[in-house]
Amino acid sequence: MTTSIKCRAQRVVGFLLLSMLVSGCEAVRDYSVTHKVWSYEEWRHFAGPAPSPHLAIFEVANGNDILVQYDEISDTSGRIRRRAFLLYRNLERVQEKKRPEFVKPALLNGVKPIQLQDSPSSTADPHPTPALYAVTARGGREFTLYRAGAAEGPYELPDYLKSNSTAARVLLTPLAVAADSVMVGLVASVLGAYMLAKANYGSAH
């Protein structure tokens, strides 16, 4: 009877170990405390255009860039903050969902306001078409520039990762690594006990 119970126990343990080995790296990743620390989405905070961003754009004095002003909102506090950045200088960063290099509009002298419209100007429009104007979309969260009748864009307002709680993750990583080491040690102990029991059972027969 005792031998039968030992055999069944060995089969159960063997099945569990085999399942762990078959599941491979994906299971290790899912159960890893370190992985959970660095992939926990609740610690990621974003900033983006406010529901009513009050977009305003200007041509800088030398004409080689566009100053964009808008209201930004934080997903954590809900605080609205007026932001300004240079469009062409930060184009790649905005497209990659990175924080642009914000500027203080007061430091930029001689900027000229660019007219905002809901739709492109028509040749049938009796009013003269500005040489440079912008057409807004998505409630002012996106705009297209029209320069001498040619469209440029569309350009989206920045929507970026504000905080990844990196400091907290770094502080917790040693504890997470220690927990993972304990888990690996337990698995190794179970595996060793299984192999030892199997060897003893084999020698007894």
Residue frames relative to the residue before (quaternion, step in Angstrom):
aa qw qx qy qz dx dy dz
M 1.0000 0.0000 0.0000 0.0000 0.00 0.00 0.00
T 0.6570 0.5114 -0.3015 0.4647 3.59 0.95 -0.97
T 0.6457 0.5222 -0.3155 0.4591 3.56 0.99 -0.88
S 0.6404 0.5275 -0.3241 0.4545 3.61 0.99 -0.78
I 0.6474 0.5070 -0.3173 0.4725 3.60 0.99 -0.83
K 0.6386 0.5249 -0.3263 0.4585 3.59 0.99 -0.83
C 0.6429 0.5252 -0.3221 0.4550 3.57 0.96 -0.85
R 0.6671 0.4957 -0.3079 0.4631 3.56 0.92 -0.90
A 0.6400 0.5259 -0.3224 0.4581 3.58 0.97 -0.84
Q 0.6476 0.5177 -0.3164 0.4609 3.56 0.98 -0.86
R 0.6469 0.5176 -0.3238 0.4569 3.58 0.99 -0.81
V 0.6481 0.5199 -0.3187 0.4561 3.61 0.98 -0.86
V 0.6723 0.4876 -0.2941 0.4730 3.57 0.86 -0.97
G 0.6439 0.5296 -0.3166 0.4525 3.54 0.98 -0.88
F 0.6481 0.5147 -0.3167 0.4634 3.58 0.99 -0.83
L 0.6528 0.5150 -0.3152 0.4574 3.59 0.96 -0.86
L 0.6693 0.4921 -0.3020 0.4676 3.57 0.91 -0.87
L 0.6412 0.5211 -0.3245 0.4604 3.56 1.00 -0.83
S 0.6320 0.5318 -0.3292 0.4576 3.58 1.02 -0.80
M 0.6543 0.5129 -0.3119 0.4599 3.57 0.99 -0.83
L 0.6706 0.4967 -0.3011 0.4614 3.56 0.97 -0.83
V 0.6548 0.5169 -0.3135 0.4536 3.57 1.00 -0.84
S 0.6586 0.5186 -0.3175 0.4432 3.57 0.96 -0.84
G 0.2533 -0.8542 0.4345 0.1315 3.56 1.28 -0.38
C 0.8593 -0.1855 0.1322 0.4580 3.49 -1.30 -0.62
E 0.6135 0.5727 -0.3604 0.4072 3.57 1.03 -0.73
A 0.6622 0.4888 -0.3066 0.4781 3.59 0.96 -0.82
V 0.6233 0.5329 -0.3383 0.4617 3.57 1.00 -0.81
R 0.6563 0.5099 -0.3062 0.4642 3.57 0.96 -0.88
D 0.6788 0.5100 -0.2981 0.4362 3.59 0.89 -0.95
Y 0.7470 0.3838 -0.2138 0.4989 3.58 1.02 -0.77
S 0.4939 0.6678 -0.4274 0.3568 3.58 1.25 -0.11
V 0.4222 -0.6974 0.5211 0.2525 3.57 -0.84 1.00
T 0.6224 0.5487 -0.3370 0.4450 3.59 1.03 -0.78
H 0.6433 0.5163 -0.3191 0.4667 3.58 0.98 -0.85
K 0.6582 0.5134 -0.3147 0.4519 3.58 0.95 -0.84
V 0.6185 0.5511 -0.3425 0.4434 3.59 1.03 -0.79
W 0.7675 0.3844 -0.1949 0.4745 3.59 0.89 -0.96
S 0.7276 0.3960 -0.2549 0.4988 3.62 1.19 -0.10
Y 0.4155 0.7217 -0.4623 0.3046 3.59 1.28 0.11
E 0.3513 -0.7995 0.4557 0.1723 3.56 -0.32 1.33
E 0.5968 0.6035 -0.3678 0.3798 3.62 1.08 -0.62
W 0.6590 0.5014 -0.3094 0.4676 3.60 1.22 -0.34
R 0.5912 0.5545 -0.3691 0.4546 3.59 1.27 0.04
H 0.0596 -0.8128 0.5793 -0.0123 3.58 -0.70 1.12
F 0.1957 -0.8095 0.5511 0.0510 3.54 -0.96 0.98
A 0.1686 -0.7389 0.6405 0.1236 3.52 -1.37 0.37
G 0.0944 0.8007 -0.5832 0.0988 3.56 -1.01 0.82
P 0.7306 -0.4054 0.2887 0.4674 3.58 -1.26 -0.04
A 0.4996 -0.6303 0.5040 0.3148 3.56 -1.10 0.73
P 0.6729 -0.4901 0.3447 0.4339 3.63 -1.17 0.40
S 0.7488 0.1347 -0.1069 0.6401 3.59 1.17 -0.65
P 0.1548 -0.8706 0.4601 0.0801 3.58 0.22 1.27
H 0.2728 -0.7827 0.5181 0.2111 3.62 1.23 -0.23
L 0.0106 0.8507 -0.5218 0.0636 3.52 0.78 1.12
A 0.0780 0.7498 -0.6551 0.0511 3.53 -1.12 0.81
I 0.0448 -0.8079 0.5875 0.0012 3.59 -0.83 0.94
F 0.1313 -0.7953 0.5918 0.0112 3.51 -1.16 0.79
E 0.3697 -0.6696 0.5900 0.2585 3.53 -1.24 0.48
V 0.4087 -0.7176 0.5048 0.2515 3.59 -0.79 1.02
A 0.7293 -0.4906 0.2671 0.3951 3.54 -1.25 0.52
N 0.7419 0.4004 -0.2388 0.4820 3.61 0.89 -0.86
G 0.4886 -0.7217 0.3910 0.2957 3.60 1.30 0.02
N 0.6018 0.5992 -0.3615 0.3849 3.61 1.21 0.07
D 0.7802 0.1842 -0.1575 0.5766 3.61 1.21 0.23
I 0.3499 -0.7123 0.5756 0.1971 3.52 -1.37 0.29
L 0.2674 -0.7469 0.5890 0.1540 3.56 -0.87 0.98
V 0.1220 -0.7968 0.5914 0.0243 3.57 -0.77 1.10
Q 0.0608 -0.7803 0.6223 0.0116 3.56 -0.87 1.01
Y 0.1482 0.7800 -0.5958 0.1208 3.56 -1.02 0.81
D 0.4867 -0.6255 0.5182 0.3216 3.56 -1.34 0.21
E 0.1684 -0.7884 0.5889 0.0569 3.55 -0.84 1.06
I 0.1567 -0.7798 0.6004 0.0827 3.57 -1.13 0.72
S 0.3437 -0.7236 0.5661 0.1944 3.56 -1.11 0.80
D 0.4524 -0.7068 0.4734 0.2678 3.59 -0.93 0.85
T 0.6439 0.5228 -0.3309 0.4500 3.61 1.21 -0.21
S 0.8122 0.2550 -0.1164 0.5117 3.57 0.69 -1.09
G 0.3822 -0.7186 0.4936 0.3063 3.58 1.15 -0.53
R 0.4147 0.7234 -0.4579 0.3082 3.57 1.30 0.14
I 0.2469 -0.7595 0.5856 0.1391 3.58 -0.99 0.87
R 0.0357 -0.8099 0.5834 -0.0497 3.52 -0.84 1.07
R 0.4173 -0.6960 0.5233 0.2601 3.58 -0.95 0.86
R 0.0775 -0.8104 0.5807 -0.0059 3.57 -0.80 1.08
A 0.0431 -0.7769 0.6271 0.0357 3.55 -1.27 0.44
F 0.0895 0.7824 -0.6118 0.0743 3.56 -1.02 0.82
L 0.4827 -0.6356 0.5172 0.3089 3.54 -1.31 0.37
L 0.5003 -0.7224 0.3988 0.2622 3.54 -0.62 1.21
Y 0.7564 0.4067 -0.2423 0.4514 3.60 0.50 -1.14
R 0.6330 0.5436 -0.3368 0.4363 3.57 1.02 -0.76
N 0.7811 0.3172 -0.1538 0.5153 3.60 1.08 -0.72
L 0.2999 0.8047 -0.4804 0.1784 3.57 1.26 0.16
E 0.6950 0.4729 -0.2817 0.4626 3.59 0.81 -0.97
R 0.6486 0.5218 -0.3227 0.4504 3.60 0.96 -0.82
V 0.6598 0.4986 -0.3128 0.4671 3.60 0.94 -0.83
Q 0.6522 0.5140 -0.3136 0.4606 3.58 0.98 -0.83
E 0.7106 0.4261 -0.2442 0.5039 3.61 1.13 -0.66
K 0.4722 -0.7006 0.4173 0.3348 3.59 1.30 0.28
K 0.4411 0.6592 -0.4772 0.3783 3.56 1.01 0.90
R 0.6095 -0.5590 0.4187 0.3752 3.55 -1.25 0.46
P 0.3531 -0.7346 0.5305 0.2330 3.61 -0.73 0.97
E 0.5282 -0.5842 0.4921 0.3709 3.55 -1.30 0.20
F 0.2225 -0.8093 0.5330 0.1070 3.55 -0.18 1.28
V 0.1758 -0.7749 0.6017 0.0812 3.56 -1.17 0.67
K 0.4505 -0.6346 0.5452 0.3117 3.54 -1.35 0.24
P 0.4455 -0.7262 0.4488 0.2698 3.61 -0.48 1.12
A 0.6047 0.5878 -0.3588 0.4002 3.57 1.09 -0.68
L 0.6444 0.5306 -0.3219 0.4467 3.58 1.18 -0.50
L 0.6687 0.4664 -0.2942 0.4988 3.60 1.26 -0.25
N 0.1687 -0.8179 0.5470 0.0579 3.53 -0.43 1.23
G 0.8321 0.2900 -0.1813 0.4366 3.51 -1.22 0.52
V 0.3562 0.7309 -0.5174 0.2669 3.63 1.09 0.50
K 0.2562 -0.7689 0.5708 0.1319 3.58 -1.09 0.76
P 0.4576 -0.6929 0.4774 0.2876 3.63 -0.75 0.99
I 0.2548 -0.7408 0.6045 0.1447 3.55 -1.13 0.79
Q 0.4673 -0.7048 0.4653 0.2616 3.56 -0.78 1.04
L 0.2323 -0.7619 0.5930 0.1178 3.57 -0.98 0.94
Q 0.0438 -0.7965 0.6030 -0.0074 3.57 -0.97 0.91
D 0.5258 -0.6322 0.4737 0.3154 3.54 -1.29 0.39
S 0.7934 0.0737 -0.0205 0.6038 3.59 1.21 -0.49
P 0.6271 -0.5487 0.3857 0.3960 3.60 -1.19 0.43
S 0.5526 -0.6064 0.4590 0.3410 3.55 -1.17 0.61
S 0.3030 -0.7468 0.5679 0.1676 3.54 -1.12 0.71
T 0.5631 -0.5997 0.4490 0.3487 3.56 -1.16 0.62
A 0.6391 0.5293 -0.3190 0.4578 3.55 1.25 -0.45
D 0.4950 0.6611 -0.4272 0.3680 3.56 1.29 -0.20
P 0.4132 -0.7367 0.4745 0.2479 3.62 -0.69 1.01
H 0.6296 0.5223 -0.3378 0.4655 3.58 1.19 -0.46
P 0.5391 -0.6341 0.4379 0.3398 3.62 -1.00 0.71
T 0.4160 -0.7086 0.5168 0.2402 3.59 -0.97 0.86
P 0.4572 -0.6790 0.4886 0.3020 3.62 -0.81 0.91
A 0.5673 -0.5999 0.4389 0.3545 3.58 -1.12 0.60
L 0.7800 0.0714 -0.0310 0.6209 3.55 1.17 -0.65
Y 0.1926 0.7548 -0.6097 0.1468 3.56 -0.78 1.07
A 0.3107 -0.7478 0.5584 0.1799 3.59 -1.28 0.18
V 0.2403 -0.7358 0.6176 0.1395 3.53 -1.20 0.70
T 0.2664 -0.7949 0.5290 0.1316 3.58 -0.67 1.09
A 0.0564 -0.7715 0.6333 0.0240 3.55 -1.29 0.49
R 0.8127 0.2601 -0.2025 0.4804 3.54 -1.38 0.30
G 0.6983 -0.5053 0.2747 0.4261 3.56 0.88 0.98
G 0.7012 -0.4634 0.2648 0.4727 3.55 1.14 0.59
R 0.5177 0.6373 -0.4142 0.3928 3.58 1.26 0.20
E 0.7658 0.2046 -0.1119 0.5993 3.57 1.29 -0.15
F 0.0156 0.8043 -0.5939 0.0126 3.57 -1.08 0.65
T 0.2310 -0.7340 0.6239 0.1363 3.53 -1.33 0.51
L 0.3247 -0.7422 0.5564 0.1849 3.55 -0.88 0.97
Y 0.1223 -0.7530 0.6410 0.0850 3.55 -1.16 0.68
R 0.0105 -0.8028 0.5924 -0.0667 3.51 -0.50 1.29
A 0.8223 -0.1085 0.0059 0.5586 3.57 -0.48 1.26
G 0.7451 -0.4237 0.2100 0.4704 3.57 1.00 0.86
A 0.6423 0.5128 -0.3220 0.4699 3.62 1.24 -0.28
A 0.3952 -0.7326 0.5098 0.2171 3.57 -0.89 1.01
E 0.0587 -0.7768 0.6270 -0.0003 3.53 -1.12 0.79
G 0.6799 0.4226 -0.3264 0.5026 3.55 -0.50 1.17
P 0.5126 0.1382 -0.7256 -0.4377 1.58 -2.21 -1.17
Y 0.3045 -0.7264 0.5915 0.1727 3.54 -1.34 0.46
E 0.2578 -0.7634 0.5756 0.1394 3.56 -0.93 0.95
L 0.4982 -0.6193 0.5061 0.3347 3.55 -1.18 0.55
P 0.6385 -0.5793 0.3456 0.3706 3.61 -1.08 0.69
D 0.0203 0.7381 -0.6733 0.0399 3.53 -1.09 0.89
Y 0.1594 0.8449 -0.4725 0.1935 3.58 -0.03 1.28
L 0.5773 -0.5582 0.4744 0.3606 3.52 -1.39 0.33
K 0.2522 -0.8051 0.5241 0.1161 3.56 -0.51 1.21
S 0.8014 -0.0384 0.0697 0.5928 3.56 0.97 -0.87
N 0.1844 -0.7821 0.5890 0.0865 3.53 -1.02 0.90
S 0.3982 -0.7312 0.4548 0.3160 3.59 1.35 0.15
T 0.1154 0.8407 -0.5198 0.0988 3.56 1.01 0.84
A 0.6352 0.5448 -0.3437 0.4262 3.60 0.95 -0.83
A 0.6659 0.4916 -0.3021 0.4729 3.59 0.93 -0.90
R 0.6454 0.5218 -0.3229 0.4549 3.57 0.98 -0.82
V 0.6445 0.5184 -0.3194 0.4625 3.59 0.99 -0.84
L 0.6612 0.5117 -0.3055 0.4557 3.59 0.97 -0.86
L 0.7193 0.4471 -0.2469 0.4709 3.58 1.03 -0.79
T 0.5094 0.6904 -0.4096 0.3100 3.60 1.19 -0.44
P 0.6549 0.4995 -0.3525 0.4443 3.71 0.80 -0.80
L 0.6527 0.4970 -0.3217 0.4727 3.60 1.00 -0.77
A 0.6482 0.5166 -0.3182 0.4601 3.57 1.02 -0.81
V 0.6391 0.5167 -0.3215 0.4702 3.59 1.00 -0.82
A 0.6374 0.5216 -0.3263 0.4638 3.58 1.01 -0.80
A 0.6497 0.5094 -0.3150 0.4682 3.59 0.99 -0.84
D 0.6450 0.5094 -0.3208 0.4707 3.58 1.01 -0.80
S 0.6298 0.5380 -0.3327 0.4509 3.59 1.05 -0.76
V 0.6346 0.5189 -0.3243 0.4721 3.56 1.04 -0.80
M 0.6488 0.5208 -0.3157 0.4561 3.57 0.99 -0.89
V 0.6513 0.5019 -0.3119 0.4761 3.58 0.98 -0.86
G 0.6418 0.5304 -0.3216 0.4508 3.58 1.02 -0.80
L 0.6414 0.5178 -0.3215 0.4659 3.59 1.00 -0.78
V 0.6455 0.5089 -0.3214 0.4701 3.57 0.97 -0.85
A 0.6571 0.5072 -0.3101 0.4635 3.55 0.95 -0.89
S 0.6374 0.5298 -0.3283 0.4530 3.61 1.04 -0.78
V 0.6519 0.5053 -0.3127 0.4711 3.56 0.97 -0.89
L 0.6537 0.5151 -0.3081 0.4609 3.55 0.97 -0.87
G 0.6578 0.5095 -0.3078 0.4616 3.56 0.99 -0.86
A 0.6484 0.5140 -0.3143 0.4654 3.58 0.99 -0.85
Y 0.6379 0.5279 -0.3200 0.4605 3.55 1.03 -0.80
M 0.6766 0.4878 -0.2971 0.4648 3.58 0.88 -0.93
L 0.6466 0.5158 -0.3183 0.4632 3.58 1.02 -0.82
A 0.6584 0.5026 -0.3111 0.4661 3.58 0.94 -0.90
K 0.6461 0.5193 -0.3217 0.4575 3.55 1.00 -0.80
A 0.6510 0.5116 -0.3181 0.4618 3.58 0.99 -0.83
N 0.6697 0.5016 -0.3036 0.4558 3.57 0.94 -0.90
Y 0.6330 0.5262 -0.3211 0.4683 3.55 1.06 -0.81
G 0.6642 0.5085 -0.3088 0.4526 3.57 0.96 -0.83
S 0.6827 0.4852 -0.3013 0.4559 3.59 0.95 -0.82
A 0.6258 0.5405 -0.3380 0.4495 3.56 1.19 -0.59
H 0.7399 0.3322 -0.2131 0.5448 3.58 1.21 -0.37
